[in-house]
Amino acid sequence: MIGFKKTPIKLVLSVFFISLISILLIYIDFTAEKPQKVEEITISKDLPNSLPLIKNKQIHKVKKGDSLSVIFEDKNVPLNTAYKIFNFDKNNLLSSIMPGDVMEFNYIGVDLYSIEIIKDKVNSILIDTKNEISIKEIKKEAQTITSFGYGAILNSFYKDAKNVGIPDSIIMDFAYIFGWDIDFIFDVRKGDKFFVIFETDYSEGERISSGDIIFAEFINKDERYIAQRFYDDVQGKQYFNENGDNVKKAFLRAPLDFAYISSHFNPNRMHPILHKIKAHNGVDYAAKRNTPVKASGDGVISFIGRQSGYGRTIEIKHGGNIKTLYAHLERFNSKLKVGSKVKQGEIIAYVGDSGQATGPHLHFEFWQGQVRTDPVKVKLPSAQPVNKGQIEEFRNLLNSSLKKLNEYNSIKDE
């Protein structure tokens, strides 16, 4: 048997470590001969010295009882700036600031550079605080544009007028002007026609007024109604028909807008709650809760409070021994009390269902002396006609409007 001689372990380990060290030395030497290049990166764009300042705005709507000094303090207006503003107000422009005005405080960073007091869409006051304090009035230029509207009743007056582009404010004024003769819920018929010339003020492309009717025509059941705007020396702005009679009556036939009659004047009506024959000595107008109720005519509040069955009630005493009553109200105009004077069309209360009522509605009565009469059928007294000294002036204006109406109809029919 042939045997093998065993190699000493120490010798083997010595050879291994010597070989490993030799390899490492060769690698280090190789990499040292070829050093890697380090690429330098330079930023050529200069960095800004500081961040841009941010513009911001704070709004304050002036309320009753506000103090300008307190507002300034709340908006962090420096004391010396506030002092200069008050001192530089030589024309007392700041004294014209009223509740409802909007104050805009404009800042760059934390520095105030201007205050603008916006009074309406045209008028404002500008306080410049950048350098020297300056205070001046700003009035935007306004342009009056005359427009026409024409249509026929297919659904309701409001919807059909809206569909031909007549603004809401003009629709409401139209209904108010003819409201003494026409109930726009009860009397309007399909096929009735309407025409209106109105003017609106614009500034910088924005409408700044609700508009004003110059001339209006309504054909209801083949009967023609006309209203021409005219500035009477005695009565001011009024609307008159083709005869120079005031379209306005001394009383509104319906004391609220766009409501319908749910129960007529009826001395033999079956009461809906008591279930017995009980005279209904007024007219009920169904309307949404909180619909504004208007004074039918000029007068004095003779009663405001609760009455049995009627709930919250207002009575107004008018001239000519006439009284009107408004019942089942939700709430009253808080400014009114017994003895308060009211004007025709002034909001006196809001529709509700207080007292014995099956739902929100207005119960309206018209008294002549001690007798209650049907508000829908009673002949209402008219307001004053055109001032006699201005008849010719009125007729010239009316003829001009009628000419425009004829021209419009000619173009429309082509």
C-alpha positions as CSV (number, residue, x, y, z in Angstrom):
1,M,0.0,0.0,0.0
2,I,1.4,3.3,-1.1
3,G,1.0,6.2,1.4
4,F,1.0,10.0,0.9
5,K,3.0,12.4,2.9
6,K,0.8,15.0,4.7
7,T,1.5,18.7,3.9
8,P,1.9,20.9,7.0
9,I,-1.2,23.2,7.6
10,K,1.0,26.2,8.5
11,L,2.7,26.1,5.2
12,V,-0.6,26.0,3.3
13,L,-1.9,29.1,5.2
14,S,1.3,31.0,4.7
15,V,1.1,30.5,0.9
16,F,-2.6,31.6,0.8
17,F,-2.1,34.9,2.7
18,I,1.0,35.7,0.6
19,S,-1.0,35.2,-2.6
20,L,-3.9,37.3,-1.4
21,I,-1.6,40.2,-0.4
22,S,0.1,40.1,-3.8
23,I,-3.2,40.3,-5.7
24,L,-4.3,43.3,-3.6
25,L,-1.0,45.2,-4.2
26,I,-1.3,44.6,-8.0
27,Y,-5.0,46.0,-8.0
28,I,-4.1,49.1,-6.0
29,D,-1.2,49.8,-8.3
30,F,-3.3,49.4,-11.4
31,T,-6.0,51.8,-10.1
32,A,-3.4,54.3,-9.0
33,E,-2.1,54.6,-12.5
34,K,-5.5,55.5,-13.9
35,P,-7.2,58.0,-11.5
36,Q,-10.9,58.7,-12.1
37,K,-11.9,62.2,-13.2
38,V,-14.2,64.2,-10.9
39,E,-16.6,66.3,-13.0
40,E,-17.1,69.8,-11.6
41,I,-20.7,71.2,-11.7
42,T,-21.1,74.9,-11.7
43,I,-24.5,76.8,-11.3
44,S,-24.4,79.8,-13.6
45,K,-27.9,81.1,-12.8
46,D,-27.9,83.7,-10.1
47,L,-30.2,83.1,-7.2
48,P,-32.6,85.9,-6.1
49,N,-31.6,87.9,-3.1
50,S,-35.1,87.6,-1.6
51,L,-38.5,85.9,-2.3
52,P,-41.1,87.9,-4.2
53,L,-43.6,89.9,-2.1
54,I,-47.1,88.6,-2.1
55,K,-50.1,90.9,-2.7
56,N,-53.2,90.3,-0.5
57,K,-56.5,91.9,0.3
58,Q,-58.7,92.2,3.4
59,I,-62.4,93.0,3.1
60,H,-64.6,94.8,5.7
61,K,-68.3,95.6,5.2
62,V,-69.2,98.6,7.1
63,K,-71.9,98.0,9.8
64,K,-74.0,100.4,11.8
65,G,-72.0,101.6,14.8
66,D,-68.6,100.9,13.2
67,S,-65.8,103.3,14.1
68,L,-63.2,104.0,11.4
69,S,-60.4,104.1,14.0
70,V,-61.4,100.6,15.3
71,I,-61.6,99.3,11.7
72,F,-58.1,100.6,11.0
73,E,-56.8,99.0,14.2
74,D,-58.4,95.7,13.3
75,K,-56.8,95.8,9.8
76,N,-53.3,96.6,11.3
77,V,-53.1,100.1,9.8
78,P,-50.1,101.8,11.5
79,L,-51.0,104.6,13.9
80,N,-49.0,107.2,12.0
81,T,-50.7,106.2,8.7
82,A,-54.2,106.4,10.3
83,Y,-53.3,109.8,11.7
84,K,-52.1,111.0,8.2
85,I,-55.3,109.7,6.6
86,F,-57.6,111.6,9.0
87,N,-55.4,114.7,8.7
88,F,-55.3,114.7,4.8
89,D,-59.1,114.3,4.5
90,K,-59.6,118.0,3.7
91,N,-62.9,117.4,1.8
92,N,-64.5,115.2,4.5
93,L,-64.8,112.3,2.1
94,L,-64.5,109.8,5.0
95,S,-67.6,111.3,6.6
96,S,-69.6,109.9,3.6
97,I,-68.9,106.3,4.6
98,M,-72.2,104.6,5.3
99,P,-73.3,101.1,6.6
100,G,-73.2,98.7,3.6
101,D,-70.1,100.3,2.0
102,V,-67.3,97.8,1.4
103,M,-63.7,98.6,2.4
104,E,-60.8,96.8,0.7
105,F,-57.4,97.0,2.4
106,N,-54.7,96.1,-0.1
107,Y,-51.2,94.9,1.0
108,I,-47.9,94.1,-0.5
109,G,-46.4,91.7,2.0
110,V,-47.3,93.3,5.3
111,D,-47.2,96.8,4.0
112,L,-50.5,98.6,3.3
113,Y,-50.4,100.4,-0.1
114,S,-54.1,101.4,-0.6
115,I,-57.6,101.4,0.9
116,E,-60.6,101.5,-1.4
117,I,-64.1,102.3,0.0
118,I,-66.7,101.0,-2.6
119,K,-70.0,102.8,-2.2
120,D,-71.7,101.3,-5.3
121,K,-70.8,100.0,-8.7
122,V,-69.9,103.5,-9.9
123,N,-68.7,105.5,-6.9
124,S,-65.8,104.8,-4.6
125,I,-63.1,106.5,-2.5
126,L,-59.4,105.6,-3.0
127,I,-56.9,106.2,-0.2
128,D,-53.3,105.8,-1.5
129,T,-50.8,105.1,1.3
130,K,-47.7,104.0,-0.8
131,N,-45.8,107.3,-0.6
132,E,-47.6,110.5,0.3
133,I,-51.1,110.0,1.6
134,S,-53.8,111.0,-1.0
135,I,-57.6,110.7,-0.8
136,K,-59.8,111.0,-3.9
137,E,-63.2,110.2,-5.3
138,I,-63.5,107.7,-8.1
139,K,-66.5,107.8,-10.4
140,K,-66.7,105.3,-13.3
141,E,-68.2,106.4,-16.6
142,A,-71.6,105.0,-17.2
143,Q,-73.4,104.4,-20.5
144,T,-77.2,104.2,-20.8
145,I,-78.4,101.6,-23.3
146,T,-82.0,101.5,-24.5
147,S,-83.4,98.0,-25.1
148,F,-86.7,96.5,-26.4
149,G,-88.6,93.5,-25.3
150,Y,-91.6,91.9,-27.0
151,G,-93.5,88.6,-26.6
152,A,-96.8,86.7,-26.3
153,I,-98.2,84.7,-23.4
154,L,-97.7,81.0,-23.8
155,N,-97.2,79.9,-20.2
156,S,-97.1,82.8,-17.7
157,F,-96.1,86.4,-18.1
158,Y,-92.9,85.9,-16.0
159,K,-91.7,82.9,-17.9
160,D,-92.5,84.3,-21.3
161,A,-90.9,87.7,-20.6
162,K,-87.8,85.9,-19.2
163,N,-87.6,83.8,-22.3
164,V,-87.3,86.8,-24.6
165,G,-84.5,88.3,-22.5
166,I,-86.3,90.8,-20.3
167,P,-84.4,91.3,-17.0
168,D,-86.1,90.2,-13.7
169,S,-86.3,93.8,-12.4
170,I,-88.0,95.0,-15.6
171,I,-90.5,92.2,-15.4
172,M,-91.4,93.1,-11.8
173,D,-91.7,96.8,-12.6
174,F,-93.9,96.0,-15.6
175,A,-96.3,93.9,-13.4
176,Y,-96.3,96.7,-10.8
177,I,-97.1,99.5,-13.4
178,F,-100.1,97.6,-14.8
179,G,-101.0,95.9,-11.5
180,W,-103.8,98.4,-10.7
181,D,-105.8,97.1,-13.7
182,I,-104.4,93.6,-14.3
183,D,-103.8,90.7,-12.0
184,F,-100.8,89.0,-13.7
185,I,-101.8,85.6,-12.1
186,F,-105.5,85.7,-12.4
187,D,-106.3,87.9,-15.5
188,V,-103.5,86.9,-18.0
189,R,-104.6,84.8,-20.9
190,K,-102.7,82.7,-23.5
191,G,-102.2,85.0,-26.6
192,D,-101.9,88.2,-24.6
193,K,-99.0,90.4,-25.9
194,F,-96.5,92.6,-24.2
195,F,-94.0,95.2,-25.4
196,V,-91.5,97.3,-23.4
197,I,-88.8,99.9,-24.0
198,F,-86.4,100.1,-21.1
199,E,-83.0,101.6,-20.4
200,T,-80.1,100.1,-18.4
201,D,-76.8,101.7,-17.2
202,Y,-73.5,99.9,-17.9
203,S,-70.0,100.7,-16.8
204,E,-66.9,98.9,-18.1
205,G,-69.2,96.2,-19.6
206,E,-71.0,95.5,-16.3
207,R,-74.6,96.3,-15.7
208,I,-74.8,98.8,-12.8
209,S,-78.5,99.5,-12.5
210,S,-81.6,97.3,-12.4
211,G,-83.1,99.3,-15.3
212,D,-86.0,101.7,-15.8
213,I,-89.1,101.3,-18.1
214,I,-89.6,104.2,-20.6
215,F,-92.7,102.8,-22.3
216,A,-94.8,99.7,-21.9
217,E,-97.8,98.1,-23.6
218,F,-99.9,95.1,-22.6
219,I,-102.8,93.7,-24.6
220,N,-105.0,91.6,-22.4
221,K,-108.2,90.0,-23.7
222,D,-107.9,92.3,-26.8
223,E,-107.9,95.4,-24.5
224,R,-104.9,97.6,-24.8
225,Y,-103.1,99.2,-21.8
226,I,-100.3,101.8,-22.3
227,A,-97.9,103.3,-19.8
228,Q,-95.5,106.2,-20.7
229,R,-92.9,107.4,-18.2
230,F,-93.0,111.1,-17.6
231,Y,-91.4,113.4,-15.0
232,D,-94.3,115.5,-13.7
233,D,-93.3,118.8,-12.1
234,V,-95.8,118.2,-9.2
235,Q,-95.7,114.4,-8.8
236,G,-92.2,113.5,-10.0
237,K,-91.7,110.3,-12.1
238,Q,-95.1,108.7,-12.9
239,Y,-96.6,106.5,-15.7
240,F,-99.6,107.8,-17.6
241,N,-101.9,106.2,-20.3
242,E,-102.6,107.7,-23.7
243,N,-105.1,110.1,-22.2
244,G,-102.7,111.5,-19.7
245,D,-104.4,109.7,-16.8
246,N,-102.2,108.2,-14.1
247,V,-102.0,104.4,-14.5
248,K,-101.4,104.3,-10.8
249,K,-104.5,104.0,-8.6
250,A,-104.7,105.2,-5.0
251,F,-104.7,101.5,-4.0
252,L,-103.0,98.3,-5.1
253,R,-105.6,95.8,-6.1
254,A,-103.3,92.9,-4.9
255,P,-100.9,93.7,-2.1
256,L,-98.3,91.1,-3.1
257,D,-96.6,90.0,-6.3
258,F,-97.3,86.9,-8.4
259,A,-99.7,85.2,-6.0
260,Y,-103.0,83.6,-7.0
261,I,-106.5,83.9,-5.4
262,S,-107.2,80.7,-3.4
263,S,-110.6,82.0,-2.0
264,H,-112.7,84.8,-3.3
265,F,-115.0,87.3,-1.5
266,N,-118.1,85.2,-0.6
267,P,-120.8,86.0,2.0
268,N,-121.9,82.3,1.9
269,R,-118.6,80.4,2.0
270,M,-118.2,77.1,3.9
271,H,-115.4,77.7,6.4
272,P,-112.6,75.2,5.8
273,I,-111.8,74.7,9.5
274,L,-115.1,75.4,11.3
275,H,-117.1,73.5,8.6
276,K,-120.1,75.8,8.7
277,I,-121.4,78.7,6.5
278,K,-119.4,81.8,7.5
279,A,-119.1,84.9,5.3
280,H,-115.6,85.3,3.7
281,N,-115.4,89.1,3.7
282,G,-112.1,89.4,1.9
283,V,-109.8,87.7,-0.7
284,D,-107.2,85.0,0.1
285,Y,-104.0,85.1,-1.8
286,A,-102.0,81.8,-1.7
287,A,-98.3,82.4,-1.6
288,K,-95.1,81.0,-0.2
289,R,-94.3,81.6,3.5
290,N,-92.4,84.9,4.0
291,T,-93.5,86.4,0.7
292,P,-93.5,90.2,1.2
293,V,-96.8,91.9,1.8
294,K,-97.2,95.5,0.6
295,A,-99.3,98.4,1.8
296,S,-102.2,98.7,-0.7
297,G,-102.1,102.5,-0.4
298,D,-100.7,105.4,1.6
299,G,-102.0,105.5,5.2
300,V,-101.3,105.1,8.9
301,I,-101.1,101.9,10.9
302,S,-104.2,101.7,13.1
303,F,-103.7,98.2,14.4
304,I,-100.7,95.8,14.5
305,G,-100.9,92.6,16.6
306,R,-103.0,89.5,17.0
307,Q,-106.7,89.2,16.4
308,S,-108.9,86.1,17.2
309,G,-108.9,83.8,14.2
310,Y,-106.9,86.2,12.0
311,G,-103.6,85.6,13.9
312,R,-101.0,88.3,13.2
313,T,-102.9,91.2,11.6
314,I,-102.2,94.7,10.4
315,E,-104.9,97.4,9.7
316,I,-104.1,100.6,7.7
317,K,-106.3,103.6,7.8
318,H,-106.4,105.5,4.5
319,G,-108.0,108.8,3.3
320,G,-111.6,108.8,2.1
321,N,-112.8,106.7,5.0
322,I,-111.1,103.6,3.6
323,K,-109.3,100.9,5.7
324,T,-107.4,97.8,4.5
325,L,-106.7,94.7,6.6
326,Y,-103.9,92.0,6.2
327,A,-104.2,88.8,8.2
328,H,-102.6,85.4,8.9
329,L,-99.1,87.0,8.7
330,E,-95.9,85.3,9.6
331,R,-94.2,88.4,11.0
332,F,-94.3,92.2,10.8
333,N,-91.9,94.8,9.5
334,S,-90.1,95.4,12.8
335,K,-90.0,99.2,12.2
336,L,-93.8,99.5,12.2
337,K,-96.1,100.4,15.2
338,V,-99.5,102.0,15.6
339,G,-99.3,105.5,14.2
340,S,-96.5,104.7,11.7
341,K,-97.1,106.2,8.3
342,V,-96.7,103.9,5.3
343,K,-96.5,104.5,1.6
344,Q,-98.2,102.5,-1.2
345,G,-96.0,99.5,-2.1
346,E,-94.0,99.6,1.2
347,I,-93.4,96.1,2.7
348,I,-95.4,95.9,6.0
349,A,-95.3,92.2,6.7
350,Y,-94.7,88.6,5.4
351,V,-97.1,85.9,4.4
352,G,-97.7,83.2,7.0
353,D,-100.4,80.9,8.5
354,S,-101.0,82.4,12.0
355,G,-104.5,82.1,13.4
356,Q,-107.1,79.8,11.9
357,A,-105.4,79.0,8.6
358,T,-104.9,75.8,6.6
359,G,-101.7,76.9,5.0
360,P,-99.6,80.0,4.2
361,H,-101.7,82.8,2.6
362,L,-102.7,86.4,2.9
363,H,-106.3,87.3,3.9
364,F,-106.9,90.8,2.5
365,E,-110.0,93.0,3.3
366,F,-111.0,96.4,1.8
367,W,-113.3,98.5,4.0
368,Q,-115.3,101.5,2.8
369,G,-116.7,103.1,6.0
370,Q,-118.1,100.2,8.0
371,V,-118.7,98.0,5.0
372,R,-116.3,95.3,3.7
373,T,-116.2,95.2,-0.1
374,D,-114.7,92.8,-2.7
375,P,-111.1,94.0,-3.3
376,V,-111.1,92.5,-6.8
377,K,-114.3,94.2,-8.0
378,V,-114.3,97.5,-6.1
379,K,-113.7,100.6,-8.3
380,L,-110.4,102.0,-7.1
381,P,-109.8,105.8,-7.1
382,S,-107.1,107.0,-9.5
383,A,-104.0,109.1,-8.7
384,Q,-103.6,112.6,-10.3
385,P,-103.3,112.9,-14.1
386,V,-100.5,114.8,-16.0
387,N,-99.9,118.3,-14.8
388,K,-102.0,120.6,-17.1
389,G,-99.1,122.8,-17.9
390,Q,-97.1,119.8,-19.3
391,I,-99.7,118.1,-21.4
392,E,-98.0,119.1,-24.7
393,E,-94.6,117.9,-23.5
394,F,-96.2,114.6,-22.4
395,R,-97.9,114.1,-25.8
396,N,-94.6,114.7,-27.7
397,L,-92.9,112.1,-25.5
398,L,-95.7,109.6,-25.9
399,N,-95.8,110.0,-29.7
400,S,-92.1,109.4,-29.8
401,S,-92.5,106.1,-28.0
402,L,-95.5,105.0,-30.2
403,K,-93.3,105.7,-33.3
404,K,-90.6,103.4,-31.9
405,L,-93.3,100.8,-31.2
406,N,-94.5,101.0,-34.8
407,E,-91.0,100.8,-36.2
408,Y,-90.2,97.8,-34.0
409,N,-93.4,96.0,-35.2
410,S,-92.5,96.7,-38.8
411,I,-89.1,95.2,-38.4
412,K,-90.5,92.2,-36.5
413,D,-93.1,91.5,-39.2
414,E,-90.6,91.5,-42.1
